Amino acid sequence: MATRLQAARLLTLDAADRLDGGERCDLEAGMAKLFASEAAMRIALDAVRIHGAAGYSTEFDVERYFRDAPLMIVGEGTNEIQRNVIVRQLIDRHRLR
Ligand SMILES: Cc1cc2nc3c(=O)[nH]c(=O)nc-3n(C[C@H](O)[C@H](O)[C@H](O)COP(=O)(O)OP(=O)(O)OC[C@H]3O[C@@H](n4cnc5c(N)ncnc54)[C@H](O)[C@@H]3O)c2cc1C
């Protein structure tokens, strides 16, 4: 879980660095959004499982994270669309000359 979280952070910081440097970051931002939101879903599920039945209870924060995570996958450009953005950028950047 910590490894996924750290990887998501680093992808996000890489995209932000490029943007701060005045570069376009469609590819990097798409990768960061895709990876981070899928990581959020997986981490939230793992957290619910670790808590057992308590993970299903509204008394604990993990229940909220598990409800919120799917929105990250669908909102702000669904992850299917992010995959389309990523592949278009890859083809564009690595076009055979
Ligand atoms: C709780 C919640 C809050 C939201 N808040 C906001 C908000 O604040 N602002 C805002 O603008 N929007 C918001 N949305 C809308 C969200 O961005 C859209 O739901 C999302 O863009 C998908 O659009 P759609 O629901 O019309 O699904 P559709 O476009 O009908 O897509 C349905 C499915 O088909 C897939 N799909 C569609 N086209 C393609 C394609 N070309 N290739 C591959 N797969 C494809 C999609 O990825 C999706 O899985 C919110 C949604 C939810 C659930």
PDBQT file of the ligand as one rigid body, heavy atoms in Angstrom, charges set to zero:
ROOT
HETATM    1  C1  LIG A 101     -19.976  11.729  -7.841  1.00  0.00    +0.000 C 
HETATM    2  C2  LIG A 101     -19.629  12.360  -9.172  1.00  0.00    +0.000 A 
HETATM    3  C3  LIG A 101     -19.216  13.701  -9.195  1.00  0.00    +0.000 A 
HETATM    4  C4  LIG A 101     -18.904  14.297 -10.403  1.00  0.00    +0.000 A 
HETATM    5  N1  LIG A 101     -18.500  15.591 -10.373  1.00  0.00    +0.000 NA
HETATM    6  C5  LIG A 101     -18.243  16.240 -11.530  1.00  0.00    +0.000 A 
HETATM    7  C6  LIG A 101     -17.826  17.605 -11.534  1.00  0.00    +0.000 A 
HETATM    8  O1  LIG A 101     -17.678  18.242 -10.473  1.00  0.00    +0.000 OA
HETATM    9  N2  LIG A 101     -17.571  18.210 -12.713  1.00  0.00    +0.000 N 
HETATM   10  C7  LIG A 101     -17.709  17.564 -13.891  1.00  0.00    +0.000 A 
HETATM   11  O2  LIG A 101     -17.464  18.146 -14.936  1.00  0.00    +0.000 OA
HETATM   12  N3  LIG A 101     -18.088  16.252 -13.927  1.00  0.00    +0.000 NA
HETATM   13  C8  LIG A 101     -18.373  15.578 -12.787  1.00  0.00    +0.000 A 
HETATM   14  N4  LIG A 101     -18.757  14.247 -12.816  1.00  0.00    +0.000 N 
HETATM   15  C9  LIG A 101     -19.009  13.646 -14.129  1.00  0.00    +0.000 C 
HETATM   16  C10 LIG A 101     -17.881  12.763 -14.546  1.00  0.00    +0.000 C 
HETATM   17  O3  LIG A 101     -16.769  13.517 -14.977  1.00  0.00    +0.000 OA
HETATM   18  C11 LIG A 101     -18.464  11.904 -15.696  1.00  0.00    +0.000 C 
HETATM   19  O4  LIG A 101     -19.290  10.936 -15.048  1.00  0.00    +0.000 OA
HETATM   20  C12 LIG A 101     -17.397  11.219 -16.490  1.00  0.00    +0.000 C 
HETATM   21  O5  LIG A 101     -16.745  12.180 -17.305  1.00  0.00    +0.000 OA
HETATM   22  C13 LIG A 101     -17.984  10.109 -17.403  1.00  0.00    +0.000 C 
HETATM   23  O6  LIG A 101     -18.998  10.614 -18.210  1.00  0.00    +0.000 OA
HETATM   24  P1  LIG A 101     -20.409   9.872 -18.268  1.00  0.00    +0.000 P 
HETATM   25  O7  LIG A 101     -20.885   9.626 -16.853  1.00  0.00    +0.000 OA
HETATM   26  O8  LIG A 101     -21.268  10.661 -19.191  1.00  0.00    +0.000 OA
HETATM   27  O9  LIG A 101     -20.097   8.439 -18.893  1.00  0.00    +0.000 OA
HETATM   28  P2  LIG A 101     -19.899   8.049 -20.413  1.00  0.00    +0.000 P 
HETATM   29  O10 LIG A 101     -19.150   9.127 -21.143  1.00  0.00    +0.000 OA
HETATM   30  O11 LIG A 101     -21.208   7.595 -20.957  1.00  0.00    +0.000 OA
HETATM   31  O12 LIG A 101     -18.917   6.800 -20.261  1.00  0.00    +0.000 OA
HETATM   32  C14 LIG A 101     -19.355   5.529 -19.745  1.00  0.00    +0.000 C 
HETATM   33  C15 LIG A 101     -18.175   4.581 -19.722  1.00  0.00    +0.000 C 
HETATM   34  O13 LIG A 101     -17.667   4.414 -21.058  1.00  0.00    +0.000 OA
HETATM   35  C16 LIG A 101     -16.297   4.755 -21.094  1.00  0.00    +0.000 C 
HETATM   36  N5  LIG A 101     -15.980   5.441 -22.353  1.00  0.00    +0.000 N 
HETATM   37  C17 LIG A 101     -16.647   6.491 -22.905  1.00  0.00    +0.000 A 
HETATM   38  N6  LIG A 101     -16.060   6.898 -24.053  1.00  0.00    +0.000 NA
HETATM   39  C18 LIG A 101     -14.978   6.091 -24.223  1.00  0.00    +0.000 A 
HETATM   40  C19 LIG A 101     -13.964   5.992 -25.224  1.00  0.00    +0.000 A 
HETATM   41  N7  LIG A 101     -13.915   6.831 -26.277  1.00  0.00    +0.000 N 
HETATM   42  N8  LIG A 101     -13.008   5.036 -25.064  1.00  0.00    +0.000 NA
HETATM   43  C20 LIG A 101     -13.030   4.187 -23.996  1.00  0.00    +0.000 A 
HETATM   44  N9  LIG A 101     -13.979   4.222 -23.032  1.00  0.00    +0.000 NA
HETATM   45  C21 LIG A 101     -14.926   5.154 -23.131  1.00  0.00    +0.000 A 
HETATM   46  C22 LIG A 101     -16.070   5.679 -19.908  1.00  0.00    +0.000 C 
HETATM   47  O14 LIG A 101     -14.713   5.629 -19.480  1.00  0.00    +0.000 OA
HETATM   48  C23 LIG A 101     -17.013   5.111 -18.885  1.00  0.00    +0.000 C 
HETATM   49  O15 LIG A 101     -16.400   4.039 -18.197  1.00  0.00    +0.000 OA
HETATM   50  C24 LIG A 101     -19.037  13.586 -11.634  1.00  0.00    +0.000 A 
HETATM   51  C25 LIG A 101     -19.417  12.230 -11.594  1.00  0.00    +0.000 A 
HETATM   52  C26 LIG A 101     -19.697  11.623 -10.394  1.00  0.00    +0.000 A 
HETATM   53  C27 LIG A 101     -20.114  10.165 -10.386  1.00  0.00    +0.000 C 
ENDROOT
TORSDOF 0
